Amino acid sequence: MIAGLRALTSRGRSFLASGTAALLCAVALGESDLLRVSVLVIALPLLAALVVARTRYRLSCARRLDPSRVAVGSDSTVTLRLENVTRLPTGLLLIEDTVPYAVGTRPRFVLDRVESRGIREIDYKVRSDLRGRFPIGPLSVRIADPFGLVELTRAFTATDTLMVVPEVVALPHVRLSGEWTGGGESRTTSVAAAGEDDVGPREYRQGDDLRRVHWRSTARYGELMVRREEQQWQSRGALLLDTRRHAHRGEGPRSSFEVGVSAAASIGAHLARDGLGLRLVTDQGAHHLTDGGAGTSLLDALAVVRQSTARSLESGIGALRQGGGDGLIVAVLGDLDAEEAHALARLRGGGVTGVAVMLDVTTWQQTPAHHTGAGGSHETARAVLAGAGWRVVRLPAGTSLASVWQDAARDSRYAGPQGTMTAGDAA
């Protein structure tokens, strides 16, 4: 009851104050009719507070997001399921779900009455033009009486997460060579004419599958021997994303940084479909991917990546060197100077294929390139990478990555965008 009195609205308090004043006047003047009216006016908010307070904790709530992971600019449907778990019907319910401003305005709904054991489902859509991980919820329910005298708010604690991943563009198939590495016990042996004798056995270990017992070797060595597991081969690669704030131009979803993140997501998804295991590296270092970069963890990591204050790619290049075993390195780069280009160029060697997607940031800035010097820096870095055997893909503003991705199959030392010799060759 006390909680109900605290939840009186302005109208309820006005009723209570007016009724009290009328009651005092009725007693002072001896007016019985005014006394009856004052009692009725006072009783209304008190009864409303009592009824509302009794229905305070009698609702259960569940939320479902379909889908819970969407691309930038796509819709997700949120379904709220409210159940009245008591034997008494509820009064008027005002429902409000909590959502970040980036995915839309807070949805509000009014339910007139939920019967005993009744269930109501409410749908609404959310959409974001920004990447990120957004909490949806908690839900708040305001229980009000039909006269608007009492309004009691109850907040649930359950929240859900909406993951908004970068836009993924379908890319044409381009053959990119890479080193095949494995994680089994030994390399696959060739089959000799002698048959099973060429299989490399080892001694039995606790927990080995008995179906792998090699009986001929067991008889030869006098102890239980099993066949070695064949090495599981997979192609490995690294994806370097330049997140340095000073290396990008523009603001908002159309900035060079956001285009670069979308390009990295598109390339990662494209290579993952071909069975390539990727690791994500930025100028801050390597990022841990739970599924080896072959699934959704890469997109989830790119969904929350932010611009950094770093001034160089030193940490990212160091992480690429330490990883080792990468047959393919794909770098999505912003503004790059000659020194950074030389450091990156030295990563290519020993059969490693290097692909550099260079964002032409001069096309994102309003100041002409010849006034800032950025245009010359871009061309110098491009020539350095091309001269070291990197395949260079130029990506200006307003151009889809799919339209220039074919350049990833070309040797930039011999053919430029128009089929001419590059500056790297001329040097």
C-alpha positions as CSV (number, residue, x, y, z in Angstrom):
1,M,0.0,0.0,0.0
2,I,2.8,2.4,0.9
3,A,4.4,1.7,-2.5
4,G,1.1,2.5,-4.2
5,L,0.8,5.8,-2.4
6,R,4.3,6.8,-3.5
7,A,3.3,6.0,-7.0
8,L,0.4,8.5,-7.0
9,T,0.4,10.6,-10.2
10,S,-0.3,14.4,-10.1
11,R,-3.9,13.7,-10.8
12,G,-4.0,11.2,-7.8
13,R,-2.4,13.7,-5.5
14,S,-4.8,16.4,-6.6
15,F,-7.7,14.1,-5.9
16,L,-6.3,13.3,-2.4
17,A,-5.7,17.0,-1.6
18,S,-9.1,18.1,-2.9
19,G,-10.9,15.3,-1.0
20,T,-9.1,16.2,2.2
21,A,-9.9,19.9,1.9
22,A,-13.6,19.1,1.2
23,L,-13.6,16.8,4.2
24,L,-12.4,19.5,6.5
25,C,-14.9,22.0,5.1
26,A,-17.7,19.4,5.5
27,V,-16.8,18.9,9.2
28,A,-16.5,22.6,9.8
29,L,-19.8,23.5,8.1
30,G,-21.7,20.4,9.0
31,E,-22.6,19.6,5.4
32,S,-23.4,15.9,5.1
33,D,-23.6,15.9,1.3
34,L,-20.2,17.5,1.0
35,L,-18.9,14.9,3.5
36,R,-20.0,12.0,1.3
37,V,-18.4,13.6,-1.8
38,S,-15.1,14.2,0.0
39,V,-15.0,10.6,1.2
40,L,-15.6,9.4,-2.4
41,V,-12.8,11.7,-3.7
42,I,-10.3,10.5,-1.1
43,A,-11.3,6.8,-1.5
44,L,-10.7,6.8,-5.3
45,P,-6.9,7.2,-5.3
46,L,-6.5,5.0,-2.2
47,L,-8.4,2.2,-3.8
48,A,-6.4,2.6,-7.0
49,A,-3.1,2.5,-5.1
50,L,-4.2,-0.7,-3.3
51,V,-5.2,-2.4,-6.6
52,V,-2.1,-1.4,-8.4
53,A,0.2,-2.4,-5.6
54,R,-1.3,-5.9,-5.5
55,T,-0.3,-6.4,-9.2
56,R,3.3,-5.1,-8.8
57,Y,5.3,-8.3,-9.3
58,R,3.1,-10.6,-11.3
59,L,4.5,-10.4,-14.8
60,S,7.2,-12.4,-16.5
61,C,9.1,-11.1,-19.6
62,A,11.1,-12.7,-22.4
63,R,12.7,-11.1,-25.4
64,R,13.8,-12.6,-28.7
65,L,15.9,-10.9,-31.5
66,D,15.5,-12.2,-35.0
67,P,18.2,-12.1,-36.1
68,S,20.6,-11.2,-33.3
69,R,23.4,-10.4,-35.8
70,V,22.7,-8.1,-38.7
71,A,24.6,-6.0,-41.2
72,V,24.7,-2.3,-41.1
73,G,21.5,-0.8,-42.4
74,S,19.5,-4.1,-41.9
75,D,16.5,-4.6,-39.7
76,S,16.1,-6.9,-36.8
77,T,12.8,-7.8,-35.2
78,V,12.5,-7.7,-31.4
79,T,9.7,-9.8,-29.9
80,L,8.6,-9.1,-26.4
81,R,6.6,-11.9,-24.6
82,L,4.7,-10.8,-21.5
83,E,2.9,-13.3,-19.3
84,N,0.5,-12.7,-16.4
85,V,1.5,-15.5,-14.0
86,T,-1.2,-14.8,-11.4
87,R,-4.9,-15.6,-11.3
88,L,-5.9,-11.9,-11.3
89,P,-6.1,-9.8,-14.5
90,T,-3.9,-6.8,-14.7
91,G,-4.9,-3.3,-15.2
92,L,-3.6,-0.8,-17.8
93,L,0.1,-1.6,-18.7
94,L,2.4,1.0,-20.2
95,I,5.4,-0.8,-21.7
96,E,8.7,0.8,-22.7
97,D,11.8,-1.1,-23.8
98,T,15.3,0.5,-23.5
99,V,17.3,0.7,-26.7
100,P,20.4,2.8,-27.6
101,Y,19.8,6.0,-29.6
102,A,21.8,4.4,-32.5
103,V,19.2,1.8,-33.2
104,G,16.1,4.0,-32.9
105,T,13.7,5.7,-30.4
106,R,12.5,3.9,-27.4
107,P,9.4,1.8,-28.3
108,R,6.3,2.4,-26.1
109,F,3.1,0.3,-26.1
110,V,-0.1,0.2,-24.1
111,L,-1.8,-3.0,-23.1
112,D,-5.4,-2.5,-21.8
113,R,-5.7,-5.7,-19.9
114,V,-4.0,-9.1,-19.6
115,E,-6.2,-11.8,-18.3
116,S,-5.2,-14.5,-15.8
117,R,-2.4,-16.7,-17.2
118,G,-2.6,-14.6,-20.4
119,I,0.2,-14.0,-22.8
120,R,0.9,-11.0,-25.0
121,E,3.5,-10.7,-27.7
122,I,4.7,-7.4,-29.1
123,D,7.0,-6.9,-32.1
124,Y,9.0,-3.9,-33.1
125,K,12.0,-3.4,-35.4
126,V,15.4,-1.9,-34.7
127,R,18.0,-0.7,-37.3
128,S,21.4,0.8,-37.0
129,D,23.6,2.6,-39.6
130,L,26.5,2.2,-37.2
131,R,28.6,-0.9,-36.3
132,G,28.7,-2.1,-32.8
133,R,27.4,-4.2,-30.0
134,F,24.2,-2.7,-28.7
135,P,22.3,-3.8,-25.5
136,I,18.5,-4.2,-25.9
137,G,16.7,-3.8,-22.6
138,P,15.9,-3.8,-19.8
139,L,12.1,-3.6,-20.2
140,S,10.1,-1.3,-17.9
141,V,6.4,-1.8,-17.2
142,R,4.3,1.0,-15.8
143,I,1.1,-0.4,-14.2
144,A,-1.6,2.2,-14.1
145,D,-5.2,2.3,-13.0
146,P,-8.0,3.2,-15.6
147,F,-8.4,6.7,-14.1
148,G,-4.6,7.6,-14.2
149,L,-4.4,8.2,-10.5
150,V,-1.6,5.7,-9.8
151,E,1.3,4.7,-11.9
152,L,3.8,2.1,-10.6
153,T,7.0,1.3,-12.6
154,R,8.6,-2.1,-12.6
155,A,12.0,-2.7,-14.4
156,F,13.1,-6.1,-15.5
157,T,16.8,-6.9,-15.4
158,A,17.2,-9.1,-18.5
159,T,18.9,-7.7,-21.5
160,D,19.9,-9.0,-25.0
161,T,22.6,-8.0,-27.4
162,L,22.2,-6.9,-31.0
163,M,25.4,-7.3,-33.0
164,V,25.6,-4.9,-36.0
165,V,28.5,-6.1,-38.2
166,P,30.0,-4.2,-41.1
167,E,28.5,-4.4,-44.6
168,V,29.8,-7.4,-46.5
169,V,30.1,-7.0,-50.3
170,A,30.1,-10.1,-52.5
171,L,33.5,-10.3,-54.2
172,P,34.3,-12.1,-57.5
173,H,36.5,-15.2,-57.2
174,V,40.2,-14.4,-57.4
175,R,42.8,-17.1,-57.0
176,L,45.2,-16.2,-54.2
177,S,48.0,-18.6,-53.4
178,G,49.0,-19.3,-49.8
179,E,51.1,-21.6,-47.8
180,W,49.4,-24.7,-46.6
181,T,50.2,-25.5,-43.0
182,G,48.9,-28.1,-40.6
183,G,48.4,-29.2,-37.0
184,G,48.5,-33.0,-37.0
185,E,51.2,-35.5,-35.8
186,S,53.0,-35.8,-39.1
187,R,52.9,-35.0,-42.7
188,T,50.9,-37.3,-44.9
189,T,53.1,-40.1,-46.2
190,S,53.1,-41.2,-49.8
191,V,51.8,-44.7,-50.5
192,A,54.6,-47.0,-51.6
193,A,54.3,-50.1,-53.6
194,A,54.8,-52.2,-50.5
195,G,51.5,-51.1,-49.0
196,E,51.0,-50.7,-45.3
197,D,54.6,-51.2,-44.3
198,D,55.2,-47.5,-45.3
199,V,52.8,-46.2,-42.6
200,G,54.7,-44.5,-39.8
201,P,53.4,-46.1,-36.5
202,R,54.1,-45.1,-32.9
203,E,53.6,-46.7,-29.5
204,Y,50.1,-47.0,-28.0
205,R,49.1,-44.2,-25.6
206,Q,46.4,-44.2,-23.0
207,G,43.1,-43.1,-24.7
208,D,44.1,-44.0,-28.3
209,D,41.3,-45.5,-30.4
210,L,41.9,-49.3,-30.7
211,R,40.7,-49.1,-34.3
212,R,44.0,-47.4,-35.1
213,V,46.1,-50.3,-33.9
214,H,48.6,-51.4,-36.5
215,W,48.9,-55.1,-36.0
216,R,51.8,-55.8,-38.3
217,S,54.0,-53.3,-36.5
218,T,52.7,-54.6,-33.1
219,A,53.9,-58.1,-34.1
220,R,57.3,-56.7,-35.3
221,Y,58.1,-54.5,-32.2
222,G,56.5,-56.8,-29.6
223,E,54.3,-53.9,-28.2
224,L,51.1,-52.3,-29.1
225,M,51.6,-49.8,-32.0
226,V,49.0,-47.5,-33.5
227,R,48.9,-45.5,-36.8
228,R,49.9,-41.9,-36.6
229,E,47.2,-39.3,-37.3
230,E,47.5,-37.7,-40.7
231,Q,48.2,-34.0,-40.5
232,Q,45.2,-31.8,-41.0
233,W,46.0,-29.2,-43.5
234,Q,44.5,-25.8,-43.8
235,S,45.4,-22.6,-45.5
236,R,46.3,-19.8,-43.2
237,G,46.4,-16.1,-43.7
238,A,46.5,-12.7,-41.9
239,L,44.3,-9.7,-42.4
240,L,45.8,-6.4,-41.4
241,L,43.5,-3.4,-40.8
242,D,44.9,0.1,-40.5
243,T,42.8,1.8,-37.7
244,R,45.0,4.8,-37.2
245,R,42.9,8.0,-36.9
246,H,45.4,10.2,-38.7
247,A,45.5,7.8,-41.6
248,H,41.9,8.2,-42.5
249,R,39.6,11.0,-43.8
250,G,35.9,11.8,-43.6
251,E,33.3,11.3,-40.9
252,G,30.4,8.9,-40.3
253,P,29.4,5.8,-42.2
254,R,31.0,7.0,-45.4
255,S,34.4,7.8,-44.0
256,S,37.5,6.1,-45.3
257,F,37.8,4.2,-42.0
258,E,34.3,2.7,-42.3
259,V,34.9,1.8,-45.9
260,G,38.1,0.1,-44.8
261,V,36.3,-1.9,-42.1
262,S,33.7,-3.0,-44.6
263,A,36.4,-4.0,-47.1
264,A,38.2,-6.1,-44.4
265,A,34.9,-7.8,-43.5
266,S,34.1,-8.5,-47.2
267,I,37.6,-9.9,-47.8
268,G,37.5,-12.0,-44.6
269,A,34.1,-13.5,-45.4
270,H,35.1,-14.1,-49.0
271,L,38.3,-16.0,-48.0
272,A,36.5,-17.9,-45.2
273,R,34.1,-19.4,-47.7
274,D,37.2,-20.8,-49.5
275,G,38.3,-22.5,-46.3
276,L,41.1,-20.0,-45.4
277,G,41.7,-19.5,-41.7
278,L,42.4,-15.9,-40.9
279,R,43.8,-14.0,-38.0
280,L,43.0,-10.3,-37.5
281,V,45.8,-7.8,-36.9
282,T,45.5,-4.0,-36.5
283,D,48.0,-1.4,-35.7
284,Q,47.3,-2.2,-32.0
285,G,48.4,-5.9,-32.5
286,A,46.7,-9.2,-33.0
287,H,43.1,-9.9,-32.1
288,H,41.9,-13.2,-30.7
289,L,39.3,-15.0,-32.9
290,T,37.5,-17.9,-31.3
291,D,36.9,-19.8,-34.5
292,G,40.2,-19.1,-36.2
293,G,38.8,-16.5,-38.4
294,A,36.8,-19.0,-40.4
295,G,33.3,-17.9,-39.2
296,T,31.5,-15.1,-37.5
297,S,34.1,-14.1,-34.9
298,L,36.0,-12.0,-37.5
299,L,32.8,-10.1,-38.2
300,D,32.1,-9.7,-34.5
301,A,35.6,-8.3,-33.9
302,L,35.3,-5.9,-36.8
303,A,31.9,-4.8,-35.5
304,V,33.5,-3.2,-32.4
305,V,36.8,-2.1,-33.8
306,R,37.5,1.6,-33.3
307,Q,40.0,4.1,-34.5
308,S,43.3,4.3,-32.6
309,T,45.6,7.1,-31.7
310,A,48.7,5.2,-32.9
311,R,51.0,7.0,-35.3
312,S,52.7,4.0,-36.9
313,L,52.0,0.4,-38.0
314,E,54.9,-0.9,-36.0
315,S,52.8,-3.0,-33.6
316,G,50.8,-4.5,-36.4
317,I,53.8,-5.4,-38.5
318,G,55.5,-6.9,-35.4
319,A,52.4,-9.1,-34.8
320,L,52.5,-10.3,-38.4
321,R,56.1,-11.2,-38.0
322,Q,55.5,-13.1,-34.8
323,G,52.6,-15.1,-36.1
324,G,54.5,-16.9,-38.8
325,G,53.1,-19.5,-41.1
326,D,50.9,-17.1,-43.1
327,G,50.8,-18.0,-46.7
328,L,48.7,-14.9,-47.5
329,I,48.7,-11.4,-46.0
330,V,45.9,-9.0,-47.0
331,A,46.4,-5.4,-45.7
332,V,43.7,-2.8,-45.8
333,L,45.5,0.5,-45.5
334,G,44.9,4.2,-45.1
335,D,47.4,6.9,-45.7
336,L,50.8,5.4,-45.7
337,D,54.3,7.0,-45.9
338,A,57.4,5.5,-47.6
339,E,59.0,4.3,-44.4
340,E,55.9,2.4,-43.3
341,A,55.5,1.0,-46.8
342,H,59.1,-0.3,-46.8
343,A,58.5,-2.0,-43.4
344,L,55.3,-3.6,-44.7
345,A,57.0,-4.6,-48.0
346,R,59.6,-6.7,-46.1
347,L,56.9,-9.0,-44.8
348,R,56.5,-10.6,-48.2
349,G,59.0,-13.4,-48.7
350,G,59.3,-17.1,-48.6
351,G,56.3,-17.8,-50.8
352,V,54.0,-15.4,-49.0
353,T,51.4,-13.6,-51.2
354,G,50.8,-10.0,-50.2
355,V,47.7,-8.1,-51.2
356,A,47.4,-4.4,-50.3
357,V,44.0,-2.7,-50.5
358,M,45.0,1.0,-50.4
359,L,42.3,3.5,-49.6
360,D,43.0,6.6,-51.7
361,V,42.2,8.9,-48.8
362,T,42.8,12.0,-51.0
363,T,39.4,11.3,-52.6
364,W,37.8,11.6,-49.1
365,Q,39.2,15.0,-48.2
366,Q,38.0,18.4,-49.3
367,T,41.4,19.9,-49.4
368,P,43.2,19.2,-52.8
369,A,45.8,16.5,-52.6
370,H,48.6,18.7,-53.9
371,H,48.0,21.1,-51.0
372,T,48.4,18.4,-48.4
373,G,51.0,16.2,-49.9
374,A,48.9,13.1,-49.3
375,G,48.6,12.3,-53.0
376,G,52.4,12.0,-53.4
377,S,52.6,9.9,-50.3
378,H,50.0,7.5,-51.6
379,E,51.7,7.0,-54.9
380,T,55.1,6.5,-53.3
381,A,53.8,3.9,-50.9
382,R,52.0,2.2,-53.7
383,A,55.2,2.1,-55.8
384,V,57.2,0.6,-52.9
385,L,54.7,-2.2,-52.2
386,A,54.3,-3.0,-55.9
387,G,58.1,-3.1,-56.4
388,A,58.3,-5.6,-53.5
389,G,55.9,-7.9,-55.3
390,W,52.7,-6.9,-53.5
391,R,49.4,-7.0,-55.4
392,V,48.0,-3.5,-55.0
393,V,44.3,-2.7,-55.2
394,R,43.4,1.0,-55.2
395,L,40.1,1.9,-53.6
396,P,38.9,5.5,-54.0
397,A,35.8,7.0,-52.5
398,G,32.5,6.0,-54.0
399,T,34.0,2.8,-55.6
400,S,32.8,-0.7,-54.7
401,L,35.5,-3.1,-53.6
402,A,33.9,-5.7,-55.9
403,S,34.7,-3.6,-59.0
404,V,38.4,-3.5,-58.3
405,W,39.0,-6.8,-56.5
406,Q,40.2,-8.4,-59.7
407,D,43.4,-6.4,-59.3
408,A,44.3,-8.7,-56.4
409,A,45.2,-11.4,-59.0
410,R,47.5,-9.1,-60.9
411,D,51.3,-8.7,-60.3
412,S,51.5,-4.9,-59.7
413,R,55.2,-4.9,-60.7
414,Y,54.3,-5.4,-64.3
415,A,50.7,-4.1,-64.8
416,G,49.1,-1.1,-63.3
417,P,45.4,-0.3,-63.3
418,Q,45.5,0.6,-67.0
419,G,47.9,-2.2,-67.9
420,T,51.0,0.0,-67.9
421,M,54.3,-0.5,-66.1
422,T,54.2,0.8,-62.5
423,A,56.6,3.1,-60.8
424,G,58.0,0.2,-58.9
425,D,59.3,-1.3,-62.1
426,A,60.6,2.0,-63.3
427,A,62.7,2.3,-60.1
